[in-house]
Every structure is written in C-alpha cells, then in structure tokens.
Amino acid sequence: MRINYVKYFTTEHTFFILEQREGTNVRCSLEKALRYGDILEVIYEAKDGSISKRKIRVLNLHGKTFTAYCFLRNSKRTFLIDQVLAVVPVREKETVIV
C-alpha cells in the first residue's frame, strides 16, 4: 500500500498531511463530530499562511465556515472549512484505577 503525503514545515513543527482519499470530506467529518460531540484534531492553515495543529469541538456549521471551541486558544473560534488541511477524531483512552 502506497501512502502519498504532503510535507509542511513551520518553525516549531513538521506536519505530514495525508492526501485525502476519494470520497472523504472535511465537511462530513465536521457534521459527524457536531452530531456526536466528538473532539477533533485539525491541521489548519490561517489566512496569513501559518499552519497550526489544534484540538476542537465543533459547535455549529454555517455555509463555508464553522464555529468550534478551540482548546489551543481556550476560546470559541470561527474557521473556514476550505482552510482545514486534515481532520482526525481524537481517541480518548479509558484509565482504569485498580
């Protein structure tokens, strides 16, 4: 199986963005996260070209934008859907105390 990727460099991080497979859709991932209250990890390109990795909880979808609580900034933010480079659900591990 061959994996194609695009490599992004910033001063603090290197991101590997897997190319989207046919049939995947950022909007569908956002809608699912909104429906189930999932936390997502997104790689986002700001208007100035800077790239950040954030954990978010989607609050609302509006046309070409969405509102989410951003754990990086600890506040509610508005994002452009087209500027989301990658989206992955956050898997939380259960902690068992014995």
C-alpha positions, 0 to 999 in steps of 0.5 A: 500500500502506497501512502502519498503525503504532503510535507509542511514545515513551520518553525516549531513543527513538521506536519505530514498531511495525508492526501485525502482519499476519494470520497472523504470530506472535511465537511462530513467529518465536521457534521459527524463530530457536531452530531456526536460531540466528538473532539477533533484534531485539525491541521489548519492553515490561517489566512496569513499562511501559518499552519497550526495543529489544534484540538476542537469541538465543533459547535455549529456549521454555517455555509463555508465556515464553522464555529468550534471551541478551540482548546489551543486558544481556550476560546470559541473560534470561527474557521473556514472549512476550505482552510482545514488541511486534515481532520482526525477524531481524537481517541480518548483512552479509558484509565482504569484505577485498580 
